[in-house]
Amino acid sequence: MTLPTALLAAGRRVEETRPHPRVVVDDAVWQAFAARLAAGEATLLGLWGDGSAVHMALLDETGGQVAIATRECPDGRYASVGRAHPPAIRLERALQDLTGLEATGLPDGRPWLDHGRWDRRHPLAAAPAAPAAVASAAPAGALAYPFLPAEGEGLHQIPVGPVHAGIIEPGHFRFTANGETVVRLEERLGYVHRGVEALMAGKPVAEAARLAGRTSGDSTVAYALAFARAVETALGIDVPLRAVWLRALMAEIERLANHFGDIGAICNDAAFALMHAHCGVLRERVLRTAAACFGHRLMMDRIGPGGVASDIAAAGIDQIRDLVRTVRQVFPALVGLYDNTASLQDRTVGTGRVSAALVRQFGCGGFVGRASGRAFDARRHLAYPPYDALAFTVPTAEDGDVNARLWIRIREVEESLSLVSQILDGLPAEGALAVPVAATGGPAEGLAIVEGFRGDILAFVRLDADGRVARCHLRDPSWFQWPLLEAAIEGNIVADFPLCNKSFNCSYAGHDL
């Protein structure tokens, strides 16, 4: 029995949800599907709440099928999924901070996103606590975060962040070390929580789309695409064909820019600045091409529900073809430089390994997952246009170390160059760029999963009868990658953490929302 069939047989389907079934289940069924996750029979795609219910998106990787289980919480409680399946723990901690819904049996009940500094508690609850109530109810020492202990002789702690030496987002890393060897790393995130999902509530879809595209700036195309596809699925909108292909073109250009930046930055953290400089030049060429062709270096606000905001002229197509030719001429020499620099290989090979078992358990996507053997790519396994008509390979490796994660990026650059050429060849010569987005007169829900440069991004949108956003949930790939960084550094030396961290390059903003 397939995952959607099993879920449909066990509960009540919500008819307005598309394209994947959402089914309201009781506590026994909810816990049974948590057990299926723990047994490896399904992969957790997301877990979120809306003040009165919790929702769990599940993936059957074998059949490429998705389903959503919903547990209504009239008493404000539900059975913890994290109790059986650890990848859900941080999601449930965040859900409790945002909605006030309590996961009973949750192994770790510490706040996650809420650092005790918000002007209200549970901002996504049906009735958030007022600022005065927060101030009077806050216990003494509420701002002190209890990091998990580690026991042993000669152990010491090294606190790093949230403010760092570079111009990067804030996050705190608490190392427990024996000499130079890391025994435990524990992260504390949430410093860049902006209340994106609360800000989207009640907004017209055009305004909400702008917020979606700012969830994580380096993935603005991917987030805008995920949100747009969720809205379009909910409303049954068919996007013009030229817009579909232009969206994919922007997505691959975004992927190229980020991979060039990452490859150079990883090498820079191993004190090999030459690669950083060369890759920086390539990244800049990509960004300037994007600006010339689409009017914005990051292509922000170029994608919205119904289509795209701007076209590309024939001169722009020529410019992108020139970019592809240039990269194909220059990039192989840089790959050779990386591969033949022994001092660089000494830092990356064998450093920061992540096991295939952990990657499978966490459903970890993107280059982190593929470097440890998990071949999942939403463009292939949950194919959406125009990728269902394009030829490309999903590169994988088995070593799961910094070197493997860098090589996956290299191979993905090569695949993206091929995809860009195929997209330019297949781009319809003319056609509409967008269609109107109109309300259906009733509630509508849509779920979309698209592949960003870090991995799969999930967007769930519920629209009211007027076509405004009643609830939107956005899940960054980093939710399932940050925990694995803690595992990757264990047993390595403290000085290798920047290298491991950059090889993951998880998003702070995308995670913190």
Secondary structure, DSSP 4 states (H G I P E B T S, - for coil): --HHHHHHHHSEE-TTEESS-EEEE-HHHHHHHHHHHHTTSSEEEEEEE-SSEEEEEEEETTTTEEEEEEEE-TTSEEE-STTT-GGGHHHHHHHHHHH--EEET-S--S-SS--S-SSSB-TTSSSPBPHHHHHHHPPTTTT---PPP---TTEEEEEE-SS-SSS----EEEEEEETTEEEEEEEE--TT---HHHHHTT-BHHHHHHHHTTSSGGGHHHHHHHHHHHHHHHHTPPPPHHHHHHHHHHHHHHHHHHHHHHHHHHHHHTT-HHHHHHHHHHHHHHHHHHHHHHSSTT-TT-EETTEES----HHHHHHHHHHHHHHHHHHHHHHHHHHT-HHHHHHHTTSS---HHHHHHHT--HHHHHTTT----HHHHT--TTGGGS-------SS-SHHHHHHHHHHHHHHHHHHHHHHHHHS-SS--SB------SS-EEEEEEEE-SSSEEEEEEEE-TTSBEEEEEEE-GGGGTHHHHHHHHTTSBGGGHHHHHHHH---HHHHH-
